[in-house]
Amino acid sequence: MKNITVLLKRGNQNWILGAWAKDIRHAVDAKLLYFPMKKRQLWTLIKFKLFFRPEGKIVIMHQELFYLLKKASIDFNNCETIVWYTHHRGFSDSDLKNMQLLKSVDKIAVASTQLKNDLVSRLGFEIERAVKVVIGGADLSYFKPLNSTRKIRSVIFTARFADRKRPDLIFRTVLENTEFDFTLHGKGWEKSCHLENLKRCNNFHYIEFNFENSNFLYNQANIFISLSDNEGGPIPALEALAAGCKVILTDTGFARDLKKLSNSVIIIPTNPTSIEVNQALNECLNLSDSDLSVIENFDYDRFLREMIDLPYDYKF
């Protein structure tokens, strides 16, 4: 097996990409290197030779980091390069020019069929061979139903603060659905006016994100909901499904892939109306319990093997 080096941008250490990177390092004894995203800092590393020489298999955990490294004239020609493409950041001329750089990589790993089709439509069918859908994964030894009582009208959001997560829509949903209790398990919300507004609602609770609390919180809720405008996943939807939640997703990321596999998934339009959100919440009340057998398709070890192209029978 080739030596594996995982590249991660600073700032992602404590979120999902950081967790994946660390788990790859432990699973296959890979190197894990952190890089700044500011050009001046990156060029300083290059100038003083505080850098690396790409060899073996290079796994880059965000397309933006790959773009920056390519612009810094890092040569990936003598190695196998895998780029995890999270989601589109935009479609300006600069964004589309950056996307063309992906044509030089060996594999572009994406979290949904929808994202694969979109990349192929923008970059041309010659790139289709390189784009691989890798859905998942959830640690099924951790995310599972507990012997706990769920409140039927309890709803959970899991979201790091960002405009694309639609904090305005989260607030509107909480405000207009007073018969439901909402919990936001989040990070980066503390200084936002959105959280101040949400906390004024009697049916809302905010809990600072702590991964160790995730399965317990999903088992307290009956419904997981994501109202994002743009997603690669979202991975928490898999975790919530594995824990026994019904799931509502805007039509982003792997929503359609999950819907094909589970009757516990409801898809609503992006930027939904209040009526569409309310209808989905009430529809969840009438759904049967989640079919947990489909979650085996998203086993975390399988996800890591597929992401970095290890044999199916490789044992971590």
N, C-alpha and C positions, 0 to 999 in steps of 0.2 A: 504494500500500500504506500502511495506517495505520502511524503511529509505534508502535513496540513497546517496552514497559517490562517488564522481568522483575524480580519481587520474590522475594527469598530470605531465609530466616531465618538469622541468625548461628549458626554451629555446623554448617551444612550445606556450607560452602565446600569442604571437602576430601573430600566423598563424592559419590555419584553425582548427587544433585540439583544440587550445586555445579558439577559438570562439565557437565551439561546446560545450566544457566543461562549459563555462560561461553561455551559453544558457540553458543547462540542469539544472545548478544551479538555474537560475532564474525561469525556467518553473515549477520545482517540489520542490523548496526549498531544494535542495541537498547541502551537504557539498562539497567544492572543496579544495583539498589538492595538493600542489605542492611538488615535490620531486626532489632532485639532482640526476644526473645520474652517478656521480663519487662515487665509492664504499666507499672511505674513508669518504666522507661527509655523505653518507647514514648510514654507521655503527656508526658514531658519534651520529646521531639522535637516533638510536636504543640503544646505550650504555647509553645515558642520559635520556632514556625513553621519548624523544621528538617525539613520534611516534603515531600511531593510532592502535586501535584494530578493525580488520575487523568484521563488523556485517551488517545485512541487505543485501542490494544489493550494490556491489562494481563494478563500471564501470572504467576500466583502459584504458586510451586513447592512448596506444601504446604498442605493444607486447614487445618491449625492456625494458620498465619499469616493465612489469609483470615478465620478466625473472630475472631482478635484484632483485625484491622483493622476489621472490621465493628462489633465491640463498641466500638471507639474512634471510632465514628461517621464513618468515612471513606465518602464518597459515591462509589459506582461507577456511578451511574445514567447518566452521560454518556460512558461508554466501553464497549468490548467486553471482557468479563472471562472469562478462562480459568483454571480451577483444576486443578492436578494433584493428584489424590486418591491418596495412597500406599497406605494400608491402614487398616483400622479400628484405632483406639486402645482402644476399649471401648464398652460399650453402657449406661452409667449414664444416669440422667435428664439429666444435664448434657451427656453426649456426644450423645444423641439430639436434645436441644434445639439444640446447635451444628449438627448435620447439617441441620436445617431451614433454616439460613441459605443452604445451597447452592441452594435453589430460586430465588434471585435472580440466579444467574450465567448467562452465555450458554452456557458449555461446561464440563463436568466431564470431564477426560481421565483414564482409568483404564487399568491395564495388563492387564486380563483380563476375559473374558466373565463369569466367576464373580463378580467384584467389581461389575460393572455390574448384574447381576441382583440382587445383594444390596442395592445402593443403591436400585434401583427398588422392591424389595419393602418397603423401610423408609420411603421418602419418597413413594411413590405413582407411578402410571404417568404422571402429568403431567410428571414429570422425565425420562422416558425419552428424550425428544428431545434433551436436553442432554448425556446421558452417552454418551461416545464411547470405544470400546476402541482403544487405540493400543499395540500390542505391539512391543517392541523398545527400543532397537536396539543392534546390535553394529557396531563399526567393522570392516567386513569386509576393509579394506586392512591391518588390524593383526592381528585375530584370525583365524588360519588355521593349518592344519597345517604343521609344519616337518619337515625331514628329521632327525627325532630318534627314538630308540627309547623306546617306552613300556613301563614295567613293567606287566604285565597285572593285577597285584594292587595297583596304586597308586591311591590315592583322595585327592581334594582337596576341602577345604571352603574357601569364600571368605565370610567373615562378619565384620562389625563386632560387637563384643561387645554383647549385649542379651539379656535374659531370653527374649524371643520367638524368638531363634535357638537356644534349647534347649542351652546349654552342658553341662547335666547329661546330656542324651541323646547329645551328641557324645562326652563322656567314656565313657559306657557302651558306645557303638559301638566306639570305639578299644580299650577294655579287653577286649571280648568277641570281637573279630575279629582275633586276633593273627597270622593268616596274611596279613593285608593291611597295607600301609604307608600311613599317613595323613599328609597335610600340611594344616595350617591356615594359610591366607594371610589374616591378620586384622589388625584395628585395635582398640585399647582393651582388650586382654586382659591386658596386662602385670601389672596389680595384682590380678588375680582369682585366687581359690583354684582355680578350674577349670583355669587354665593350669598352675598348680603341679602339680596332679594329673596332667594330661595329659603333662607333661614327664617324669614318672616312667615312662611307658610307652615301651618300646624301639622300638615301631613307630610313633612319633609325632614329627613335626617342626613347629616353629612358625616362620613367616616373617612379619615385620612387613609390612603391606600397602604395596606400591609398585606403582602401575598399570603402570609400565614393565616390570615383571617378569611381568605376568599371562599373556601369551601363552606365554612360555617355560614357566611352571609348568604351565599347562594341557596343554602338549605333553609334559611329563614324566609326566603322570597319564593313566590310562585311564578313570577314573570321577570325575565331579563329583557331590557329594551335598549336598543341603540338607535339614535336619531341622526347619526352623522351624515354629512354631505359626501364624504369620501372615506373609504376604508380599504385596506388590504384584506382584512379579515371581516369582523374583528375576532381575534382569538378568544377574548372572554366569552363570546357566545358559545363556543365549543365547551368551555369549562362549565358554563351555566347549564348547558344541555346535559353534560355528564353528571352534574349534581342533581338533575331532575327538574329543572325549570322549563317552562314554556318560553319561547324566544320570539321577540318582535324585532325585525331588522328593516331599516331602509334598504332600498334596492341598490346596494353597493357591495363591493368585495365579494365574498363567497356566499352571499345570501341565497342566490339561486341554486348553488351547489348543495347547500344544506337542505333547502326546501325539497329537492328531489329525493332526499334520503329520509326526511323526518316530517311527520305530520304535526310535530310540536313547534314548527317554525312558521311564522306569519310574516309576509313581506308587505311593506307599505312603500309608497313612493318617497323619493327624496323630497325634502321640504314639504312634508305632509300637512294637510289641513288639520285643525283640531278635531273635526268629525272623523277623519281617517284614523287618527291616533286613538280616539275614544272607541271607535268600532273595533280596532284591533285588541285593545285592552279587554273589552267585554267578550270578544270572541275567545280569548285565552281562557276565560272562566268556564267555557263549555268544552274545552279540549280534554281528551282523555290523558292519563299520565304519559309522560315521555317514554318512547320506545328506546331504552338504553342500549339495545343491541347494536344500533347504528353507530354508536360512539366508538366502538372498537375499530372502525375505519380510520379514526383520528388518533390512534395511539401515539404518544409522544416519541418513543424510541423509533417507531416507523417513520415519523415525520423527520427526525434528525438524519436517519439513514438516507432517505430520499433527497433531502436537501443537499447533502454533501456527496451523494452518489456512492454509497457503500453497498456491498452485496446485501440482499434481503436477509440472508441468514447470519449476517455479522452480529456478534453478541457484544454489547457494551459491558 
